């Protein structure tokens, strides 16, 4: 589904971004990926860190497109679904991430 359709349905809204915001989000992705590799913490917490990195990467691509999710139930799913129109992710990629929600 296109981002514009998601705006029409009220799932996303248009909102300008900035290079600083994108840089900060990418920093969160990098930090979460590093945290996911720390053997001293539980597997559960490492999974949470890895998932946070994936979600934040999807958020980054959505924000770079000039959109933001509307805060409502299911907004994480809309963020993952936005990977298809923002980075042309195939359906298998976001289906696998979505399966973790």
Backbone as CSV, one residue per row, in Angstrom:
resi,resn,N_x,N_y,N_z,CA_x,CA_y,CA_z,C_x,C_y,C_z
1,UNK,0.852,-1.173,0.000,0.000,0.000,0.000,0.900,1.239,0.000
2,UNK,0.497,2.264,-0.706,1.301,3.482,-0.785,1.234,4.279,0.521
3,UNK,2.233,5.108,0.718,2.246,5.965,1.903,1.072,6.937,1.864
4,UNK,0.734,7.416,0.674,-0.380,8.357,0.555,-1.708,7.708,0.957
5,UNK,-1.901,6.439,0.605,-3.103,5.724,1.044,-3.131,5.612,2.570
6,UNK,-1.968,5.343,3.151,-1.887,5.250,4.616,-2.219,6.583,5.269
7,UNK,-1.821,7.679,4.630,-2.188,9.014,5.133,-3.702,9.180,5.038
8,UNK,-4.277,8.806,3.893,-5.728,8.915,3.710,-6.490,8.124,4.769
9,UNK,-5.995,6.932,5.113,-6.655,6.088,6.112,-6.392,6.547,7.548
10,UNK,-5.496,7.515,7.706,-5.215,8.043,9.039,-4.176,7.258,9.815
11,UNK,-3.444,6.366,9.153,-2.419,5.570,9.825,-1.090,6.305,9.897
12,UNK,-0.847,7.172,8.919,0.375,7.976,8.867,-0.011,9.435,8.724
13,UNK,0.934,10.308,9.063,0.764,11.725,8.774,2.058,12.243,8.159
14,UNK,1.949,13.256,7.354,3.130,13.879,6.772,3.773,14.762,7.834
15,UNK,5.081,14.660,7.942,5.811,15.502,8.894,7.256,15.618,8.420
16,UNK,7.722,16.841,8.228,9.111,17.011,7.768,10.103,16.437,8.777
17,UNK,11.248,16.055,8.277,12.317,15.540,9.127,13.544,16.425,8.957
18,UNK,14.615,16.031,9.574,15.869,16.789,9.457,17.031,15.809,9.427
19,UNK,18.155,16.243,8.900,19.337,15.375,8.937,19.699,14.955,10.367
20,UNK,19.510,15.849,11.325,19.834,15.523,12.719,18.935,14.398,13.242
21,UNK,17.653,14.442,12.898,16.744,13.379,13.349,17.149,12.037,12.749
22,UNK,17.458,12.024,11.459,17.857,10.780,10.802,19.161,10.259,11.412
23,UNK,20.105,11.141,11.656,21.375,10.752,12.282,21.131,10.152,13.667
24,UNK,20.264,10.772,14.450,19.957,10.263,15.795,19.292,8.885,15.729
25,UNK,18.368,8.716,14.793,17.709,7.413,14.650,18.708,6.334,14.238
26,UNK,19.591,6.670,13.307,20.610,5.693,12.897,21.544,5.349,14.051
27,UNK,21.771,6.312,14.938,22.565,6.040,16.136,21.887,5.021,17.044
28,UNK,20.579,5.123,17.146,19.822,4.152,17.946,19.914,2.766,17.310
29,UNK,19.825,2.708,15.982,19.953,1.424,15.283,21.311,0.800,15.596
30,UNK,22.367,1.581,15.451,23.722,1.064,15.708,23.884,0.608,17.150
31,UNK,23.396,1.406,18.092,23.520,1.047,19.515,22.728,-0.215,19.837
32,UNK,21.526,-0.327,19.274,20.706,-1.512,19.528,21.342,-2.760,18.930
33,UNK,21.916,-2.624,17.734,22.614,-3.773,17.141,23.804,-4.191,17.994
34,UNK,24.549,-3.217,18.504,25.682,-3.543,19.381,25.190,-4.237,20.648
35,UNK,24.097,-3.733,21.223,23.533,-4.357,22.429,23.082,-5.787,22.161
36,UNK,22.597,-6.046,20.945,22.101,-7.387,20.629,23.220,-8.419,20.548
37,UNK,24.455,-7.969,20.530,25.600,-8.874,20.426,26.310,-9.118,21.752
38,UNK,25.796,-8.542,22.827,26.431,-8.680,24.135,26.062,-10.036,24.729
39,UNK,27.043,-10.906,24.831,26.794,-12.260,25.337,26.458,-12.297,26.824
40,UNK,26.794,-11.235,27.554,26.587,-11.235,28.999,25.123,-11.057,29.384
41,UNK,24.263,-10.701,28.439,22.843,-10.545,28.761,22.069,-11.728,28.189
42,UNK,20.837,-11.864,28.640,20.023,-13.009,28.232,19.697,-12.955,26.736
43,UNK,19.373,-14.101,26.223,18.957,-14.204,24.826,17.707,-13.362,24.582
44,UNK,16.807,-13.343,25.552,15.584,-12.548,25.412,15.906,-11.065,25.229
45,UNK,16.787,-10.552,26.061,17.140,-9.135,25.951,17.912,-8.842,24.672
46,UNK,18.714,-9.781,24.225,19.420,-9.596,22.955,18.429,-9.563,21.798
47,UNK,17.407,-10.406,21.860,16.366,-10.386,20.831,15.637,-9.047,20.838
48,UNK,15.289,-8.557,22.010,14.597,-7.271,22.121,15.455,-6.161,21.503
49,UNK,16.738,-6.173,21.769,17.637,-5.158,21.196,17.682,-5.275,19.674
50,UNK,17.749,-6.497,19.161,17.777,-6.694,17.705,16.461,-6.244,17.078
51,UNK,15.357,-6.573,17.711,14.064,-6.143,17.190,13.953,-4.627,17.226
52,UNK,14.433,-4.014,18.300,14.411,-2.554,18.399,15.223,-1.934,17.258
53,UNK,16.346,-2.540,16.918,17.153,-2.045,15.800,16.366,-2.114,14.500
54,UNK,15.676,-3.224,14.261,14.884,-3.377,13.035,13.738,-2.369,12.990
55,UNK,13.041,-2.201,14.093,11.931,-1.256,14.150,12.423,0.173,13.953
56,UNK,13.546,0.492,14.568,14.096,1.834,14.428,14.604,2.082,13.005
57,UNK,15.138,1.064,12.364,15.550,1.199,10.959,14.334,1.479,10.081
58,UNK,13.231,0.789,10.338,11.995,1.042,9.585,11.477,2.450,9.870
59,UNK,11.558,2.871,11.121,11.148,4.229,11.481,12.006,5.255,10.745
60,UNK,13.299,4.969,10.654,14.211,5.884,9.963,13.812,6.049,8.506
61,UNK,13.512,4.958,7.830,13.123,5.066,6.423,11.791,5.799,6.277
62,UNK,10.879,5.573,7.203,9.594,6.274,7.175,9.790,7.770,7.403
63,UNK,10.599,8.104,8.385,10.863,9.521,8.669,11.612,10.189,7.514
64,UNK,12.538,9.458,6.895,13.274,10.017,5.758,12.337,10.314,4.584
65,UNK,11.212,9.601,4.522,10.234,9.848,3.464,9.302,11.006,3.803
66,UNK,9.463,11.566,5.008,8.628,12.695,5.418,7.304,12.296,6.033
67,UNK,7.256,11.100,6.617,6.033,10.603,7.257,6.324,10.117,8.671
68,UNK,5.273,9.995,9.425,5.338,9.483,10.802,4.065,8.702,11.063
69,UNK,4.162,7.660,11.880,2.944,6.934,12.246,2.116,7.789,13.193
70,UNK,0.827,7.559,13.161,-0.087,8.191,14.100,-0.114,7.296,15.327
71,UNK,-0.013,7.883,16.499,-0.005,7.083,17.715,-1.378,6.461,17.916
72,UNK,-1.410,5.160,17.757,-2.640,4.387,17.930,-2.245,2.925,18.049
73,UNK,-3.179,2.107,18.427,-2.896,0.672,18.496,-2.452,0.198,17.119
74,UNK,-1.377,-0.564,17.090,-0.890,-1.110,15.835,0.091,-0.234,15.079
75,UNK,0.536,0.869,15.688,1.437,1.752,14.944,2.781,1.091,14.631
76,UNK,3.208,0.136,15.452,4.444,-0.584,15.137,4.280,-1.406,13.858
77,UNK,3.114,-1.992,13.686,2.847,-2.772,12.477,2.874,-1.868,11.253
78,UNK,2.280,-0.687,11.356,2.293,0.251,10.233,3.722,0.674,9.902
79,UNK,4.561,0.797,10.916,5.965,1.146,10.673,6.645,0.044,9.876
80,UNK,6.439,-1.203,10.268,7.041,-2.325,9.548,6.469,-2.408,8.133
81,UNK,5.171,-2.230,7.999,4.557,-2.289,6.673,5.064,-1.188,5.748
82,UNK,5.518,-0.092,6.331,6.021,1.017,5.509,7.336,0.682,4.810
83,UNK,7.975,-0.424,5.190,9.223,-0.811,4.528,9.016,-1.083,3.040
84,UNK,7.852,-1.591,2.675,7.631,-1.902,1.261,7.666,-0.632,0.411
85,UNK,6.893,0.406,0.730,6.964,1.599,-0.122,8.194,2.473,0.106
86,UNK,8.806,2.420,1.283,9.941,3.323,1.528,11.261,2.781,1.008
87,UNK,11.494,1.475,1.165,12.773,0.912,0.697,12.564,-0.247,-0.273
88,UNK,11.319,-0.404,-0.718,10.971,-1.456,-1.666,11.304,-2.855,-1.136
89,UNK,11.103,-3.028,0.171,11.347,-4.338,0.792,10.330,-5.330,0.260
90,UNK,10.775,-6.551,0.049,9.815,-7.551,-0.409,8.917,-7.964,0.755
91,UNK,7.787,-8.538,0.437,6.808,-8.876,1.464,7.342,-9.874,2.475
92,UNK,8.252,-10.748,2.064,8.812,-11.731,2.991,9.609,-11.042,4.092
93,UNK,10.359,-10.006,3.738,11.183,-9.302,4.728,10.332,-8.704,5.832
94,UNK,9.294,-7.938,5.460,8.525,-7.338,6.539,7.568,-8.313,7.182
95,UNK,7.191,-9.372,6.509,6.362,-10.395,7.146,7.115,-11.091,8.270
96,UNK,8.396,-11.344,8.046,9.202,-11.988,9.093,9.350,-11.080,10.301
97,UNK,9.578,-9.792,10.074,9.683,-8.858,11.199,8.330,-8.721,11.868
98,UNK,7.283,-8.595,11.088,5.939,-8.444,11.623,5.534,-9.647,12.472
99,UNK,6.040,-10.813,12.130,5.749,-12.009,12.915,6.284,-11.938,14.337
100,UNK,7.199,-11.020,14.577,7.781,-10.851,15.910,6.978,-9.889,16.769
101,UNK,6.010,-9.197,16.177,5.230,-8.211,16.933,4.246,-8.864,17.860
